[in-house]
Amino acid sequence: MLLPALSEQTNARTLDLPDPSPPSASAPIVNVNLSPVQRAGYPTRLRRVEYGGPVAGMDVRLLMDRHVLRALLDVANRSTMGRAQVDGTALLVETRVGGDRRSYEVWTLLTGRPCRPEPSPLGADPGPEAPYPDDATDLLGRPPVLAAGVQQGGTAIGRHVYGKPGDPFVRMYLEGAIIRSFLRKAEQSLSGRVQLDNVGLVVEDFEDQGRRYAVWSLTFAQPRPEPDRFEAR
């Protein structure tokens, strides 16, 4: 999915927002919109910032495990909105070097809370939060949103966390249809994982009845089964 060209607009309501901070050097700011489109009856959009992604052309990868995808799909199917809601998301960013000495990044989505079916605006009860499967753990030992393992053939040279796992003011929504398409790709790989390439992050700031929060989403190139052998680019 291509991102729009760089643009920046001014809106006095958003000037007190903190300056956007890129998750890593491989995910630079490619778009800042201070006057995003508003939807009647929905919370106010304050700002939309896009980091990296296909338009940046950086080697950023994210791997998703079929066990976690199945759990997420079950959660999304129990929502009348067809989406899983994940609160408290953060990113583990690991920089690695391949055999050709080229560096790349592997991202892991973290959360400090179990995911849950997205509530309906009509107030229908979507059911309880869903536990993660026993084998769904990330590199820090926390339950992940989308499990990302270490690709063989590369050497880790750095690691940091962007955001704070469990932050109550950060959330993600995962579409059931997209989760299902990822699961099909994961089941075609010997490792049981789908690989996203040229990954980027979109952060939208909202205000609802005086309370502010952020919604994260991902941009990426065409998903594919994780290769059976390590790929150096």
Secondary structure in CASP SS format (residue, H / E / C, confidence):
PFRMAT SS
TARGET T0000
AUTHOR 0000-0000-0000
METHOD secondary structure of the structure
MODEL  1
M C 1.00
L C 1.00
L C 1.00
P C 1.00
A C 1.00
L C 1.00
S C 1.00
E C 1.00
Q C 1.00
T C 1.00
N C 1.00
A H 1.00
R H 1.00
T H 1.00
L C 1.00
D C 1.00
L C 1.00
P C 1.00
D C 1.00
P C 1.00
S C 1.00
P C 1.00
P C 1.00
S C 1.00
A C 1.00
S C 1.00
A C 1.00
P C 1.00
I E 1.00
V E 1.00
N E 1.00
V E 1.00
N E 1.00
L C 1.00
S C 1.00
P C 1.00
V C 1.00
Q C 1.00
R C 1.00
A C 1.00
G C 1.00
Y C 1.00
P C 1.00
T E 1.00
R E 1.00
L E 1.00
R E 1.00
R E 1.00
V E 1.00
E E 1.00
Y E 1.00
G E 1.00
G C 1.00
P C 1.00
V C 1.00
A C 1.00
G C 1.00
M C 1.00
D C 1.00
V E 1.00
R E 1.00
L E 1.00
L E 1.00
M E 1.00
D E 1.00
R H 1.00
H H 1.00
V H 1.00
L H 1.00
R H 1.00
A H 1.00
L H 1.00
L H 1.00
D H 1.00
V H 1.00
A H 1.00
N H 1.00
R C 1.00
S C 1.00
T C 1.00
M C 1.00
G C 1.00
R E 1.00
A E 1.00
Q E 1.00
V E 1.00
D E 1.00
G C 1.00
T E 1.00
A E 1.00
L E 1.00
L E 1.00
V E 1.00
E E 1.00
T E 1.00
R E 1.00
V E 1.00
G C 1.00
G C 1.00
D C 1.00
R C 1.00
R C 1.00
S E 1.00
Y E 1.00
E E 1.00
V E 1.00
W E 1.00
T E 1.00
L E 1.00
L E 1.00
T E 1.00
G C 1.00
R C 1.00
P C 1.00
C C 1.00
R E 1.00
P E 1.00
E C 1.00
P C 1.00
S C 1.00
P C 1.00
L C 1.00
G C 1.00
A C 1.00
D C 1.00
P C 1.00
G C 1.00
P C 1.00
E C 1.00
A C 1.00
P C 1.00
Y C 1.00
P C 1.00
D C 1.00
D C 1.00
A C 1.00
T C 1.00
D C 1.00
L C 1.00
L C 1.00
G C 1.00
R C 1.00
P C 1.00
P E 1.00
V E 1.00
L E 1.00
A C 1.00
A C 1.00
G C 1.00
V C 1.00
Q C 1.00
Q C 1.00
G C 1.00
G C 1.00
T E 1.00
A E 1.00
I E 1.00
G E 1.00
R E 1.00
H E 1.00
V E 1.00
Y E 1.00
G C 1.00
K C 1.00
P C 1.00
G C 1.00
D C 1.00
P C 1.00
F C 1.00
V E 1.00
R E 1.00
M E 1.00
Y E 1.00
L E 1.00
E E 1.00
G H 1.00
A H 1.00
I H 1.00
I H 1.00
R H 1.00
S H 1.00
F H 1.00
L H 1.00
R H 1.00
K H 1.00
A H 1.00
E C 1.00
Q C 1.00
S C 1.00
L C 1.00
S C 1.00
G C 1.00
R E 1.00
V E 1.00
Q E 1.00
L E 1.00
D C 1.00
N C 1.00
V C 1.00
G E 1.00
L E 1.00
V E 1.00
V E 1.00
E E 1.00
D E 1.00
F E 1.00
E E 1.00
D E 1.00
Q C 1.00
G C 1.00
R E 1.00
R E 1.00
Y E 1.00
A E 1.00
V E 1.00
W E 1.00
S E 1.00
L E 1.00
T E 1.00
F C 1.00
A C 1.00
Q C 1.00
P C 1.00
R E 1.00
P E 1.00
E C 1.00
P C 1.00
D C 1.00
R C 1.00
F C 1.00
E C 1.00
A C 1.00
R C 1.00
END
